[in-house]
Amino acid sequence: MKKLIILVVALTSLTACAPKVGSKEWCEDMKEKDKGNWTANESMNFAKHCIFNEPKD
C-alpha cells in the first residue's frame, strides 16, 4: 500500500500544469489545437481573451 501511495504522489507532482486561461501560452495552445475538439467554454474564452483582448501574461 505504501508503494501505491508513493507512486501516486510522485506522478501527481511530476505532471505539468496547464497554462492559465487567457494567458499567451493558453492562446497559443488553443491556436494549435484542432478547433473541432474545442468545448463551448474554450471557444468563448478564446474569443474573449485571445481575439477581443490581448492575452495577459
Sine and cosine of phi, psi and omega as CSV:
sin_phi,cos_phi,sin_psi,cos_psi,sin_omega,cos_omega
0.00,0.00,-0.62,0.79,0.02,-1.00
-0.88,0.47,-0.63,0.77,-0.01,-1.00
-0.89,0.45,-0.63,0.78,0.01,-1.00
-0.91,0.42,-0.69,0.73,0.02,-1.00
-0.90,0.44,-0.69,0.73,0.02,-1.00
-0.89,0.45,-0.65,0.76,0.02,-1.00
-0.89,0.45,-0.70,0.71,0.01,-1.00
-0.89,0.45,-0.70,0.71,0.01,-1.00
-0.90,0.44,-0.67,0.74,0.01,-1.00
-0.90,0.44,-0.70,0.72,-0.01,-1.00
-0.92,0.40,-0.64,0.77,0.00,-1.00
-0.94,0.33,-0.50,0.87,0.01,-1.00
-0.98,0.19,-0.35,0.94,-0.02,-1.00
-1.00,-0.03,-0.21,0.98,-0.02,-1.00
-0.97,0.24,0.57,-0.82,-0.02,-1.00
-0.99,0.10,0.52,-0.85,0.05,-1.00
-1.00,0.06,0.57,-0.82,0.05,-1.00
-0.96,0.28,0.53,-0.85,0.03,-1.00
-0.90,0.43,0.46,-0.89,-0.01,-1.00
-0.91,0.41,0.67,-0.74,0.02,-1.00
-0.86,0.51,0.77,-0.63,0.01,-1.00
0.99,-0.13,-0.17,0.98,0.01,-1.00
-0.98,0.21,0.28,-0.96,0.03,-1.00
-0.85,0.53,-0.67,0.74,-0.02,-1.00
-0.89,0.46,-0.66,0.75,0.00,-1.00
-0.91,0.42,-0.70,0.72,0.01,-1.00
-0.88,0.48,-0.67,0.74,0.03,-1.00
-0.90,0.43,-0.67,0.74,0.03,-1.00
-0.88,0.47,-0.65,0.76,-0.01,-1.00
-0.93,0.37,-0.58,0.81,0.03,-1.00
-0.90,0.44,-0.54,0.84,-0.01,-1.00
-0.99,0.12,-0.38,0.92,-0.03,-1.00
-0.97,0.26,0.62,-0.79,0.04,-1.00
-0.87,0.49,0.84,-0.55,-0.07,-1.00
-0.89,0.46,-0.39,0.92,0.07,-1.00
-0.93,0.37,-0.30,0.95,-0.01,-1.00
-0.99,-0.17,0.07,1.00,0.03,-1.00
-0.96,0.28,0.59,-0.81,0.13,-0.99
-1.00,0.09,0.19,-0.98,0.04,-1.00
-0.88,0.48,-0.65,0.76,0.01,-1.00
-0.91,0.41,-0.65,0.76,0.03,-1.00
-0.89,0.45,-0.65,0.76,0.01,-1.00
-0.89,0.45,-0.71,0.70,0.00,-1.00
-0.91,0.42,-0.68,0.73,0.00,-1.00
-0.92,0.40,-0.61,0.79,0.03,-1.00
-0.89,0.45,-0.73,0.68,0.01,-1.00
-0.89,0.47,-0.70,0.72,-0.05,-1.00
-0.92,0.40,-0.72,0.70,-0.14,-0.99
-0.99,-0.10,-0.49,0.87,-0.15,-0.99
-0.96,-0.28,-0.40,0.92,-0.01,-1.00
-0.97,-0.22,-0.80,0.60,-0.08,-1.00
-0.99,0.16,-0.45,0.89,0.03,-1.00
-0.79,-0.61,0.46,-0.89,0.10,-0.99
-0.96,0.27,0.64,-0.77,0.00,-1.00
-0.87,0.49,0.58,-0.81,0.06,-1.00
-1.00,-0.09,0.51,-0.86,0.01,-1.00
-0.96,0.28,0.00,0.00,0.00,0.00
